[in-house]
Amino acid sequence: MKILIVDDEMKMRRLLRLFLEGDGYTCIEAADGREAMERISERPDLVMLDIMMPGVDGITLCRQIKALDAELPVVLLTARSDSETTIRGLDAGADDYVTKPFEGNVLLARIRAVLRRSRVTNVNYGQLRYEEASGRILYREQEVVMTPKATAILKLFLQHPNRLYNRMDLYDLVWPYSSESDPRTVDAHIRMIRDKLGEAGFPIDDYLKTVWGRGYRWTEERSDS
């Protein structure tokens, strides 16, 4: 799991990094709003965001982050006595907050809880989203309709980017108790994923790769290959 730490104070960033990396997280840092928006492209799983920053304040930055990716979890860092500002931050879309000074175990528990809620609800890939509750695929908030089996395959790809699946892997995972006897049905569903997402405007060929003779892989980053 990758966490983006946004705070103008270097000492606070280092302290947060110490706690988070000690619990197994990968950390990236930003000292202001401009740098934070640049580092969002590195696809963090969560943003730790200080409210009181010069220039673009944390509440404004929270709104900007949520406008870019509504499902990216944001945890605010706030002064203990600043309850009004905290409420404004939560109204701006933040998922939780941690007060300063904080206890390391409380910080980690809050982050784990936010990440659990995020993973249970949706599987996200930028503006492409699988909603667990409804079973829908959305791109730019528009539903992309495909068969349940194609949806299940796409969900696997989104959950496990860079993992190579051969045809039998996908067949065994998505059709475990089916009477369907031809694993080549997987290829038809892969074509559906390509067609439906392509029609919706998603750059599917940049992400869903055919590894000839081996299977299929969803890449984490776009490439020109």
Backbone hydrogen bonds in HBPLUS format (Angstrom, degrees):
<---DONOR---> <-ACCEPTOR-->    atom                        ^
c    i                          cat <-CA-CA->   ^        H-A-AA   ^      H-
h    n   atom  resd res      DA  || num        DHA   H-A  angle D-A-AA Bond
n    s   type  num  typ     dist DA aas  dist angle  dist       angle   num
A0026-THR N   A0001-MET O   2.88 MM  25  6.09 176.0  1.88 164.5 165.9     1
A0045-ASP N   A0002-LYS O   2.67 MM  43  5.30 155.7  1.72 142.7 150.8     2
A0003-ILE N   A0026-THR O   2.78 MM  23  6.20 160.0  1.82 164.5 170.5     3
A0028-ILE N   A0003-ILE O   2.99 MM  25  6.32 155.2  2.06 153.8 156.0     4
A0004-LEU N   A0046-LEU O   2.94 MM  42  6.36 162.0  1.98 159.3 162.1     5
A0048-MET N   A0004-LEU O   2.76 MM  44  6.04 165.2  1.78 160.3 165.5     6
A0005-ILE N   A0028-ILE O   2.85 MM  23  6.21 166.7  1.87 158.8 160.8     7
A0030-ALA N   A0005-ILE O   2.84 MM  25  6.19 138.6  2.02 166.7 165.2     8
A0006-VAL N   A0048-MET O   2.77 MM  42  5.99 162.2  1.80 168.4 174.7     9
A0050-ASP N   A0006-VAL O   2.98 MM  44  6.17 158.9  2.03 163.7 170.2    10
A0007-ASP N   A0030-ALA O   3.11 MM  23  6.59 151.0  2.20 166.2 166.4    11
A0013-ARG N   A0009-GLU O   3.09 MM   4  6.45 159.4  2.13 151.5 157.5    12
A0014-ARG N   A0010-MET O   2.91 MM   4  6.16 159.6  1.95 153.6 159.0    13
A0015-LEU N   A0011-LYS O   2.94 MM   4  6.16 152.7  2.02 143.8 151.4    14
A0016-LEU N   A0012-MET O   2.92 MM   4  6.13 168.0  1.93 155.7 158.3    15
A0017-ARG N   A0013-ARG O   2.90 MM   4  6.03 159.1  1.94 146.4 153.0    16
A0018-LEU N   A0014-ARG O   2.94 MM   4  6.11 150.4  2.02 142.7 150.3    17
A0019-PHE N   A0015-LEU O   3.17 MM   4  6.55 161.4  2.21 152.7 155.4    18
A0020-LEU N   A0016-LEU O   2.91 MM   4  6.09 173.3  1.91 159.2 161.4    19
A0021-GLU N   A0017-ARG O   2.85 MM   4  5.74 167.8  1.86 149.7 153.9    20
A0022-GLY N   A0018-LEU O   3.17 MM   4  6.01 142.7  2.32 132.2 142.2    21
A0023-ASP N   A0020-LEU O   3.01 MM   3  5.20 143.4  2.15 100.5 111.5    22
A0025-TYR N   A0020-LEU O   3.08 MM   5  5.45 161.1  2.12 144.5 138.5    23
A0024-GLY N   A0021-GLU O   3.09 MM   3  4.97 163.2  2.12 102.5 105.9    24
A0036-ALA N   A0032-ASP O   2.96 MM   4  6.14 153.4  2.03 148.5 157.1    25
A0037-MET N   A0033-GLY O   3.00 MM   4  6.23 160.2  2.04 153.5 156.5    26
A0038-GLU N   A0034-ARG O   3.20 MM   4  6.49 146.9  2.31 142.8 151.8    27
A0039-ARG N   A0035-GLU O   3.00 MM   4  6.26 150.2  2.09 148.3 156.2    28
A0040-ILE N   A0036-ALA O   3.06 MM   4  6.31 123.6  2.39 143.3 157.7    29
A0041-SER N   A0038-GLU O   3.41 MM   3  6.10 155.7  2.47 110.6 115.5    30
A0042-GLU N   A0039-ARG O   2.95 MM   3  5.45 162.5  1.98 113.6 119.4    31
A0043-ARG N   A0040-ILE O   2.97 MM   3  5.59 152.6  2.05 123.6 125.3    32
A0047-VAL N   A0073-PRO O   2.92 MM  26  6.30 151.4  2.00 147.0 156.4    33
A0075-VAL N   A0047-VAL O   2.80 MM  28  6.15 168.5  1.82 170.6 174.2    34
A0049-LEU N   A0075-VAL O   2.83 MM  26  6.07 167.2  1.85 158.8 162.8    35
A0077-LEU N   A0049-LEU O   2.74 MM  28  5.80 145.8  1.85 141.7 140.3    36
A0051-ILE N   A0077-LEU O   3.07 MM  26  6.07 161.4  2.10 166.4 161.1    37
A0058-GLY N   A0051-ILE O   2.83 MM   7  3.91 164.1  1.86 136.7 132.8    38
A0061-LEU N   A0057-ASP O   2.98 MM   4  6.22 163.0  2.00 154.5 160.1    39
A0062-CYS N   A0058-GLY O   2.82 MM   4  5.92 148.2  1.92 140.1 148.7    40
A0063-ARG N   A0059-ILE O   3.13 MM   4  6.45 157.6  2.18 147.2 151.8    41
A0064-GLN N   A0060-THR O   3.05 MM   4  6.39 155.0  2.11 147.2 154.3    42
A0065-ILE N   A0061-LEU O   2.89 MM   4  6.14 158.2  1.93 153.4 158.8    43
A0066-LYS N   A0062-CYS O   2.96 MM   4  6.16 165.5  1.98 153.8 157.6    44
A0067-ALA N   A0063-ARG O   2.89 MM   4  6.05 143.7  2.02 143.6 153.7    45
A0068-LEU N   A0064-GLN O   3.14 MM   4  6.35 142.3  2.29 139.0 148.2    46
A0068-LEU N   A0065-ILE O   3.13 MM   3  5.16 124.5  2.45  94.6 108.5    47
A0069-ASP N   A0065-ILE O   2.85 MM   4  6.13 159.5  1.89 153.4 159.4    48
A0072-LEU N   A0069-ASP O   3.17 MM   3  5.63 167.9  2.19 117.0 120.8    49
A0095-ASP N   A0074-VAL O   2.79 MM  21  5.43 150.9  1.88 147.7 157.7    50
A0076-LEU N   A0096-ASP O   2.95 MM  20  6.34 164.2  1.97 141.5 140.2    51
A0098-VAL N   A0076-LEU O   2.72 MM  22  6.11 151.0  1.80 159.6 167.9    52
A0078-THR N   A0098-VAL O   3.07 MM  20  6.36 158.7  2.11 150.7 155.4    53
A0100-LYS N   A0078-THR O   2.74 MM  22  5.91 143.7  1.87 153.6 159.8    54
A0082-ASP N   A0079-ALA O   3.10 MM   3  5.34 161.9  2.14 112.7 118.4    55
A0086-THR N   A0082-ASP O   3.11 MM   4  6.35 153.2  2.18 147.4 155.6    56
A0087-ILE N   A0083-SER O   2.98 MM   4  6.24 156.9  2.04 151.6 156.4    57
A0088-ARG N   A0084-GLU O   3.11 MM   4  6.42 155.1  2.17 144.4 150.9    58
A0089-GLY N   A0085-THR O   2.94 MM   4  6.23 148.7  2.04 145.2 154.1    59
A0090-LEU N   A0086-THR O   2.95 MM   4  6.30 155.5  2.01 152.5 158.6    60
A0091-ASP N   A0087-ILE O   2.90 MM   4  6.13 155.1  1.96 148.2 155.5    61
A0092-ALA N   A0088-ARG O   2.97 MM   4  6.18 128.8  2.24 134.3 147.8    62
A0092-ALA N   A0089-GLY O   3.06 MM   3  4.95 129.5  2.32  90.9 105.0    63
A0094-ALA N   A0089-GLY O   3.29 MM   5  5.96 165.0  2.32 144.7 141.7    64
A0093-GLY N   A0090-LEU O   3.05 MM   3  5.30 159.9  2.09 106.2 112.3    65
A0106-VAL N   A0103-GLU O   3.07 MM   3  5.31 122.1  2.42 103.1 117.7    66
A0107-LEU N   A0103-GLU O   2.97 MM   4  6.26 165.2  1.99 161.9 166.3    67
A0108-LEU N   A0104-GLY O   3.05 MM   4  6.27 166.8  2.07 151.8 154.4    68
A0109-ALA N   A0105-ASN O   3.02 MM   4  6.09 152.5  2.10 137.6 145.3    69
A0110-ARG N   A0106-VAL O   2.95 MM   4  6.16 159.1  1.99 153.8 158.8    70
A0111-ILE N   A0107-LEU O   3.08 MM   4  6.35 160.0  2.12 150.7 156.0    71
A0112-ARG N   A0108-LEU O   2.95 MM   4  6.14 163.5  1.97 149.4 154.0    72
A0113-ALA N   A0109-ALA O   3.01 MM   4  6.17 156.8  2.07 145.8 151.9    73
A0114-VAL N   A0110-ARG O   3.02 MM   4  6.27 161.3  2.06 150.9 155.4    74
A0115-LEU N   A0111-ILE O   2.96 MM   4  6.16 165.0  1.99 155.2 159.2    75
A0116-ARG N   A0112-ARG O   2.93 MM   4  6.10 152.6  2.01 145.7 153.4    76
A0117-ARG N   A0113-ALA O   3.06 MM   4  6.30 164.2  2.08 150.2 153.7    77
A0118-SER N   A0114-VAL O   3.00 MM   4  6.21 156.2  2.05 147.5 154.4    78
A0119-ARG N   A0115-LEU O   2.95 MM   4  6.12 161.2  1.98 149.9 154.2    79
A0120-VAL N   A0116-ARG O   2.98 MM   4  6.12 157.4  2.04 152.8 158.7    80
A0121-THR N   A0117-ARG O   3.21 MM   4  6.26 155.5  2.27 143.9 149.3    81
A0122-ASN N   A0118-SER O   3.22 MM   4  6.27 174.4  2.22 155.8 156.0    82
A0132-GLU N   A0121-THR O   2.79 MM  11  5.36 150.8  1.88 150.2 157.5    83
A0123-VAL N   A0130-TYR O   2.82 MM   7  5.00 156.7  1.88 146.0 153.4    84
A0130-TYR N   A0123-VAL O   2.76 MM   7  5.00 167.5  1.77 154.6 159.0    85
A0125-TYR N   A0128-LEU O   2.68 MM   3  5.02 144.7  1.80 169.3 170.1    86
A0128-LEU N   A0125-TYR O   3.06 MM   3  5.02 160.8  2.09 122.3 122.8    87
A0140-ARG N   A0127-GLN O   3.11 MM  13  5.34 156.8  2.17 135.3 141.7    88
A0129-ARG N   A0138-LEU O   2.79 MM   9  5.13 161.5  1.82 155.9 160.1    89
A0138-LEU N   A0129-ARG O   2.78 MM   9  5.13 163.9  1.81 154.8 160.1    90
A0131-GLU N   A0136-ARG O   2.90 MM   5  5.35 166.0  1.92 158.7 163.2    91
A0135-GLY N   A0131-GLU O   2.70 MM   4  5.35 138.6  1.87 146.2 158.1    92
A0144-VAL N   A0137-ILE O   2.78 MM   7  5.42 164.7  1.80 149.0 151.0    93
A0139-TYR N   A0142-GLN O   2.84 MM   3  5.26 162.9  1.87 146.4 148.2    94
A0142-GLN N   A0139-TYR O   2.99 MM   3  5.26 163.0  2.02 111.5 116.9    95
A0151-THR N   A0147-THR O   2.92 MM   4  6.17 159.3  1.97 155.3 161.8    96
A0152-ALA N   A0148-PRO O   2.92 MM   4  6.12 150.8  2.00 141.8 149.5    97
A0153-ILE N   A0149-LYS O   3.00 MM   4  6.29 153.8  2.07 147.7 154.2    98
A0154-LEU N   A0150-ALA O   2.95 MM   4  6.21 165.6  1.97 151.8 155.6    99
A0155-LYS N   A0151-THR O   2.91 MM   4  6.13 156.0  1.96 147.9 154.7   100
A0156-LEU N   A0152-ALA O   3.12 MM   4  6.38 154.1  2.19 142.8 148.7   101
A0157-PHE N   A0153-ILE O   3.05 MM   4  6.45 157.3  2.10 151.3 157.4   102
A0158-LEU N   A0154-LEU O   2.92 MM   4  6.22 161.8  1.95 156.1 160.6   103
A0159-GLN N   A0155-LYS O   2.91 MM   4  6.08 151.3  1.99 149.1 157.1   104
A0160-HIS N   A0156-LEU O   2.99 MM   4  6.08 141.6  2.14 145.9 155.5   105
A0163-ARG N   A0160-HIS O   3.26 MM   3  5.79 159.0  2.31 133.2 135.1   106
A0162-ASN N   A0218-TRP O   2.56 MM  56  5.43 162.9  1.58 160.8 165.8   107
A0165-TYR N   A0216-TYR O   2.86 MM  51  5.32 172.1  1.86 160.3 161.5   108
A0216-TYR N   A0165-TYR O   2.72 MM  51  5.32 160.3  1.76 154.3 156.8   109
A0169-ASP N   A0166-ASN O   3.10 MM   3  5.25 118.9  2.49  99.3 114.5   110
A0170-LEU N   A0166-ASN O   3.21 MM   4  6.59 164.5  2.24 161.8 163.1   111
A0171-TYR N   A0167-ARG O   2.93 MM   4  6.14 157.6  1.98 148.0 155.3   112
A0172-ASP N   A0168-MET O   2.86 MM   4  5.91 166.5  1.88 150.5 153.5   113
A0173-LEU N   A0169-ASP O   3.03 MM   4  6.22 149.0  2.12 146.0 154.9   114
A0174-VAL N   A0170-LEU O   2.91 MM   4  5.89 160.3  1.95 151.7 156.3   115
A0175-TRP N   A0171-TYR O   2.82 MM   4  5.32 151.4  1.90 139.2 147.5   116
A0185-THR N   A0182-ASP O   3.08 MM   3  6.09 168.9  2.09 128.9 130.7   117
A0186-VAL N   A0183-PRO O   3.00 MM   3  5.86 166.0  2.02 122.5 126.3   118
A0187-ASP N   A0184-ARG O   3.03 MM   3  5.50 131.9  2.26 108.6 118.8   119
A0189-HIS N   A0185-THR O   3.26 MM   4  6.63 152.2  2.34 147.4 154.5   120
A0189-HIS N   A0186-VAL O   3.09 MM   3  5.22 118.7  2.48  97.9 112.8   121
A0190-ILE N   A0186-VAL O   2.92 MM   4  6.25 148.4  2.02 151.7 161.5   122
A0191-ARG N   A0187-ASP O   3.00 MM   4  6.27 154.3  2.06 144.7 151.2   123
A0192-MET N   A0188-ALA O   3.03 MM   4  6.34 147.3  2.14 138.1 147.1   124
A0193-ILE N   A0189-HIS O   3.01 MM   4  6.30 156.1  2.07 145.6 150.9   125
A0194-ARG N   A0190-ILE O   3.01 MM   4  6.33 163.8  2.04 151.8 155.7   126
A0195-ASP N   A0191-ARG O   2.84 MM   4  6.05 166.4  1.86 153.3 157.2   127
A0196-LYS N   A0192-MET O   2.81 MM   4  5.87 175.9  1.81 159.1 160.5   128
A0197-LEU N   A0193-ILE O   3.07 MM   4  5.98 166.2  2.09 147.4 151.8   129
A0198-GLY N   A0194-ARG O   2.93 MM   4  5.81 149.3  2.02 139.4 149.1   130
A0199-GLU N   A0195-ASP O   2.91 MM   4  6.05 157.0  1.96 148.0 153.9   131
A0200-ALA N   A0196-LYS O   3.13 MM   4  6.35 139.8  2.30 136.8 147.3   132
A0202-PHE N   A0197-LEU O   2.96 MM   5  5.34 145.0  2.08 164.0 154.8   133
A0201-GLY N   A0198-GLY O   3.06 MM   3  5.19 153.9  2.13 103.2 111.4   134
A0204-ILE N   A0202-PHE O   2.75 MM   2  5.48 135.4  1.94 111.6  96.9   135
A0206-ASP N   A0203-PRO O   3.01 MM   3  5.70 153.2  2.08 120.0 127.9   136
A0207-TYR N   A0204-ILE O   3.01 MM   3  5.40 154.2  2.08 111.2 119.2   137
A0208-LEU N   A0204-ILE O   2.89 MM   4  5.86 164.0  1.92 170.5 175.2   138
A0219-THR N   A0207-TYR O   2.85 MM  12  5.00 165.0  1.87 142.1 143.6   139
A0209-LYS N   A0217-ARG O   2.79 MM   8  5.23 175.1  1.79 166.8 165.1   140
A0217-ARG N   A0209-LYS O   2.93 MM   8  5.23 157.4  1.98 149.6 155.2   141
A0211-VAL N   A0215-GLY O   2.80 MM   4  5.25 160.2  1.84 147.0 151.9   142
A0214-ARG N   A0211-VAL O   2.84 MM   3  5.46 159.1  1.88 146.2 148.4   143
A0215-GLY N   A0211-VAL O   2.97 MM   4  5.25 162.7  2.00 148.7 150.1   144
